[in-house]
Amino acid sequence: MELSVKDAAKLFRCPVNKDILELKEDYLISKSGLKYPVVNGIIDLLPEEKRDDNDNSEYDTISGLLYNLWVMNPIIISFAWGIGALTTLFKMKRLLEIPGGWILDVPCGTGIFSTSVYKSKPASKFIAMDYSMGMLKAAQKKARSKNIRNVIFIRADVGNLPFKDNSIDGSFSMAGFHAFPDPNKAALEIGRILKKTAPFTMTVACAEERTISDFMIRKFMIPKGYFKSSFPPHAYRKLLRNNGLRDIHAEMAGAIMVSNAKKLD
Ligand SMILES: C[S@@+](CC[C@H](N)C(=O)[O-])C[C@H]1O[C@@H](n2cnc3c(N)ncnc32)[C@H](O)[C@@H]1O
């Protein structure tokens, strides 16, 4: 099944005024005339004034090969987090529930981990979302090279999701919450757009679990802009609970918390 913008159009709402969006040739348009372009298959759902800003430049700068080399380096990653990237992915996949229907992957990054999830669930329809156009282009290239068709790519802000309430069947977030500018707003938005009982799985690098990880976060990840914050695991569980996510099951793997939850019934 080859997904197109048309298939997903009914899910979207305008991120500025919440109007429904209608698909014209190569853009989505709100009732009040706000336009969201589809450029090379990527739907740009950021408000116009945000499209050229540098909010996410640190990820744009390293998008693609550089990012992949960094996260797949077993020595650096195990040193920093006390666990390798592939083991984290394996643990997340054990907790991951992917129902049929629309699944939001936020942030998809370069797709280095997510692409295998899309491939393993051909009956689900994935929305790969990120704020960084560079990361999205890399993810799209990876999916195309593997002939994966059950995914569409959108640029948007997790703190202002361009989806209608209760419209999405499931979601997952790998290494996102420490990179989001406002993790509370992100959890609130994910809680809003999920349908009742829909599953949500996440991985996040936590503070106060390992001395070396805390050092890396404080001295490298935050100053470089790759992390915006990092909290202890109990704070992330609270964040989920406070935003309508329940049945939280969380496991630690080094400094990484892997968890799943469900939208409150
Ligand atoms: C550490 S990367 C994780 C990417 C991927 N999930 C992975 O595991 O490799 C964090 C990602 O969060 C994205 N991001 C940061 N702020 C965002 C926002 N407000 N909305 C959506 N994505 C955001 C960045 O562009 C970056 O691609």
The ligand as an ORCA input file, in Angstrom:
! r2SCAN-3c Opt
* xyz 0 1
  C      17.817     12.504     19.556
  S      16.897     12.763     18.083
  C      15.931     11.272     18.062
  C      15.570     10.875     16.656
  C      15.128      9.405     16.479
  N      13.870      9.121     17.123
  C      16.200      8.469     16.970
  O      15.953      7.737     17.951
  O      17.291      8.450     16.367
  C      15.763     14.001     18.597
  C      14.886     14.535     17.466
  O      13.877     15.389     18.036
  C      13.538     16.338     17.048
  N      12.813     17.460     17.679
  C      13.316     18.391     18.522
  N      12.361     19.282     18.859
  C      11.227     18.895     18.229
  C       9.901     19.407     18.179
  N       9.546     20.517     18.850
  N       8.976     18.755     17.438
  C       9.327     17.630     16.743
  N      10.571     17.103     16.750
  C      11.513     17.724     17.475
  C      14.910     16.708     16.471
  O      14.831     17.368     15.235
  C      15.607     15.361     16.404
  O      15.441     14.765     15.144
*
